Amino acid sequence: MLTVLVFGLLAALSAVLNLWQWWVARRFPLHQRINGASFVPAVTALKPLKGCDVETAGCLRSWLEQNYPGQVQILFGVADANDAVCEVVRELIATHPGAQASLVICGESLGANAKVSTLIQLQRCARHEVIIVSDADVRVPADFLANAVAPLRDPGVGLVSCFYRAANPTTLAMRWEALAINVDFWSQVLQSRSLKPIDFALGAVMTTRRAELEAIGGFIVLADYLADDYQLGNLIAKAGKTIALSSVVVDCWSAPMNWKQVWAHQVRWARTIRVCQPLPYFFSILSNATLWPLLWLLISPGAISAGCAALALLVRLATATDNAIRLSRSFAGASHIWFIWVKDVLQAVVWANAFVGRIIEWRGRRYEVRADGKLIPFPTRG
């Protein structure tokens, strides 16, 4: 009887947390744009690259075609001069002669995090005060820069992040990950913000100032961390600056991934969050609004529990649908939304997996993630 009561309470709690998450997301002015662009500081965008796929050119092109009246320097960085992405960048630069864009070969290895190693070398070539860091697979709208820099008008803001959308889930495995991003991730960030100011950054695009980077010691202090975005935002917040959220949403266009690849990505993500925020991540399982109603129904298969569990699952489906449509601004964003229940069950397995190991796979290599979040590379096999 006690077990049934406990699982019933957990099911109710998960439903309440789910509704709270949906409500705070509903109140955020997603996709809202600024009126005019009176604040247009000169910007340097740093784009660390490795490899390419059919979406790479389109993603990089969006940065070269910004409708921004200020100066924009774009630095594409790659560690290997023979990387196929170099030719893509050269062609884009050639077809956009008016852009202040350069390809920079960043051949030094300056830490376990290869992306940060590239950023350290790119910053040496940066000419402007405002620095934007963006992943290679990010495609931005033409008015992105004007909106991304706007919060920096306030000197108290040290870094601006924005939400992102998984734009092309081409396999069922990628749809699982897309639901995790397009339904839950952005709304969970806002739920966290409703409790306390944000003290981390979202890595798809981060906008800051050179002064903030210098104040924390530069990118070099992030060179051995896996979660460089989290650490960057956290250090800037600890320095007394505010982490702002832009209402603009960017798209992430990924190459097709199978179940093994998506699983490795999800586990890496989970172990990263667990290391960065161990206590919040441990309790995050309480908000799984599919797992607890199903477990309650499993141990107490009566009419009351069946009715309540069905209601909870339908509420989960409705809030997930609304979140997905709001982020994508299209009903197409809610395609395969029924998979949200499967996604939640899989996410519970990923959550448990985050606590049973520290090994991750990233960029074709294996690493151990230490308790402080630093990476220890595994020796490569000869």
N, C-alpha and C positions, 0 to 999 in steps of 0.2 A: 504493500500500500504506500509506504514511504517513497519507494523508488518511483512509482507511478506519479506521485505528487511532485517529486523533484523534477522529473522529466517534463511534466506538465508546466511547471513554473519556468523551466528553461525554454520551452517552446513559446510561452507567452512573452518572456523577456526578449527572445530573438525577434519576435514580431514587433515589439515596441521599439527595439533598436533599429529595425529595418524602417519603420515609419519615421523615426527621428532622422535617420540618414536621408530618406527621401525628402522630408520637409525642409531641412537645411539646404539641400541641393535645389529645391524649388525656389528658394528665396534668393539664390545667387544670380546676378544679372548676366547669365551666360550669353556670349555672342554680342554683348553690347559694345558699341563703338564710340570713340571720342568724337566730338563735334569740332572739326577743324584740326589742324596740326600746327599750333603756335609754338610748341616746344619741340625743336628738331635738332638736338645735339648731334655732332659728328659721331658716327658709329663704326666700330670694327667688329665684324662677325668672324668668329673662329669656327671652322668646319673640319674637325678631324675625320679622316676617311680611311677605310680599309676594305678593298674589294668593291664590286659593283654588281648590280642586277638590272633587270629591265626597267625598274622604277627610279634608279639613281639619277639619271639625267633630268627627269621631270622634277624631282625633289630639289636638286641643286639649282635648276633653272629658276625656280620660284624665288630664290634669294637674289638672283641677278635682275629680276624684273619687278623690284619693289617700287611702289608709288610713294617715294619719300623725298622731300625737298632738301634734306640735309645731306652731308657727305657720308658715303658708305664705302668702307673698305672691306673686302671679303677675302679671307685667307683660307685656302683649301690646303690642308696638311696631310701628307701621307708618309709613312715610314720607309716604304720601299719604292724606289724610282721605277721599278718594273711592274708595279701594281697596275692592273688593267684600268683602274679608276683614273689614272693619270691621263689617259687618252680622252676619256669622257670630259674631264675638266678642261683640257686644252681646247677641245672642240667648242665647249660652251664659252670659254673666254674669247675665242676667235669670233664667235657669232654675236658677242656682246662687247664690241670694242669700246663703248662708252663707260663700261663698268670698271671700277677700281678693284680688279680681282687678280689674284696671283695664286699660282701653285707653288707650295713650299715643301721641299723634301726634308722630312724631319728624321734623319737617320740615327740620331742618338737614342739610346735606351736609358731613360732616366728614372726608372722605377718599375714596379710590377704591373702597374696600370698603364697599358700601352696608350690608351686614349689620353690620359693626363700627360704622359711623356710628350705626346704630340702637341698638346695645348701649351706646355711650357715653352716649346720651341717656336710655336706660332706667336705667342705673346711678345716675343722679342722683336717681331716685325710689325706689331700693332702700332698705328699712328694716333689713334683717337682715345678719348677718355672713357667713353661708354663701350663696354665689351659685351658681346653676345656670344654665348657658347651654344652650339646646336648639334644634335646628332645628324648623321648622314641621311637617314631615312625620313627626315621631317620635311614636309611640304607646307609652305605658309601662304596665306592669302596676300594679295598685293598691298594691302594696307597694314600688314603686320607690324612693321618697324615703328610706324607712327603710334600705334597703340601700345606696343611693348615698352617703349621708352617713357610713355606718359607718366606712370607712377613715380619715375625718378625725378620729376619736377620737385617732389617733396624731398628735402635733404635727409630726412629721417628714414627714408626707404633705402635699403642697401642692396636689395636684389628683387627681381620680378620673375616669377614663374608663370607658366600658363598650362592649362589642361591640354591633353592631346587625345586623339581618337585613332583607334586601330581601323584604318580606312579600307583595307582590302583583305579580309579574311577569306582566303581562297580554298582552304581545306577545313574539314570539320574540327580538326585539332586547333587551327587558328581561330575558329569561331569561339571555342572555349576561352582562349586567351582574350579575344576581342570583347567577350561579355565581361570578363574580369576587369578590363580597362574601361569600356564604354558604359558599363552599368555601375560598377562598384567603386573603382579606384578614385575617380574624381569626387564622387559623393562622400566617400570615406574621408578624403582629405578635408572636405568642408565640415564634416561631422567633427573631426579632430579640432578644426579651427574654432568651432562653436564652444569648445571647452577651454582652449588656451591659444595664444598667438602661435602661428606657424614658426617652427624653428628648423626647417629643412627646405630644400629646393626640389623641384621636379625637373628631371634631367633632360627632357626633350629639347627645351629651349630655356636658357637662363640669361637674364640681362642684368648686368651690374656695372660698377664703375672701376676704373683702374685703381682708384684710391682705396676701395674696399678690398680689392685683391692684395694690394700692398700691405694693408693693415693686418691681414691674417697671415702674411708671409708668402703670398703668391701661390700659384698652382703647385709649386714644388712640395708643399706640405701635404698635398693630396696624392702624391705619386705612388704610394703603396697601398692605398685604400681601394676596395672594390666599389663602395657607394660614394663615388666622388661628388655626385650631386647632393646627396644628403649631407656630407661633411662640409661642402662649400656653404650651403645654406645655414648649417648649424654654427659654423665658425663666425659667419657674418652676423647671425642673430646674437651670439654670445658677445660680440663686439658692441652690441647695443643698437643695432639697426633692425628695421622692420623688414620682414619678408612679405612682399605683396603678391597677390594673385591677379593676373590680367584676366579679363573676361573673354579674350580672344581664344579660340580653340584652333590648334594646328592638327594636321593629319600626319600619321606615320604610315608609310607605304613599305611593306616588308616583302621580301622574297618568300615564295611558298615554303612552308615548314610542315614536316610530318609530326606524328605523335611523339616520337622520341625527342625531336628537337624542341618542340613546345614544352614537353615535360621537363627537359633540362633547363629551359629558360625559366619556367615557373618555380622550379626548385631553387635555382640561383636567386631569383627575386625573393622568394620566401626566406631563404637563409640570410640574405642581405638585410631584410627588414628585421628579422629576429635578432641579428647582431646589433643593429642600430637602435632598436626600440624593443628590448626583450619583454618587458612587462606588458606594454600595450599589445604587442603581437600575441603574447600568450592568451590574453583575455579576448582577443579578436574573434576567437572561435564562438564566443557567446552570441555574436551577431549573425551567425549562419542561419538564416531564416527558412532553410529547407531541411537541414540536418536534424534539428531538434524536434520539429513536428513529426518527421518520419520516425525518429527513434521513439518518441512518445507513443505513436500509433503502433509501433512494433511490439512494445512491451504491454500495451493496454488497448487491444483491438476491439474496443466497444463502440457503440453508436455515438456517444458524446465525444470521445477522443477523435473518432473518424471525422465527425462534422467540424470540430475545431481545427484539426490538422488540415482538412481540405480548405477551410476558410483562410488559414495562415498561408498555405501554398498559393492560393489565388491572389491574396494581397501581395505576396512576394512577386508573382508574375506581373501584376498591375504596376507596382512601383518600378520594377525593372524595365518594363516597357516604356514607361514615362521617362525614366532616366536616359534610356538609349535614344529615344526620339528627340529629346531635348538636346543631347550632345551632338547628334548628327543632323538635326533640323530636317529630318526626313523620316517617313514611315518605314523606309527601307532599312533604317538603322535598327528596327525591331524585328527584322527577319530572323527566323530560327530562335526567337525569344523563349520558346518552350524549353530550349536547351539549358536555360538558367538553372533548372532543378538539377540536371546532370552536372552542370558546372559547379554548383554548390557542394555536391557530394565529392566531386573530384578535388575541390579546393580544401575540403576537410582532410583528405589524404595528403595533399601538399603541405598543409599546416603541420600535420604530425611529422612528416618527413623533414621539416625544417629543424626539428629538435634531435634528430638521430644521426646527424653528421655535419661536417664542416667542409666537405669537398664539393666544389662547383666546377662546371665546365664553362669556359668563356673564350671566345675568339679562337677556338680550336685547341686550347690548352686547359690543363687541369690545375686547380689551385686549392689550397687549404685557406679558409677564412678564419683568422684568429679571433679571439674574444673581443679584441679592440677594433675589429673591422678591417685589419690589414691583411693583405694577400701574401701567401707564401707559395711561389711557383713550384710545382712538381718537376723534378728533373725530366727533361725530354729523353725519350728512349733512342739510343743510337742504332 
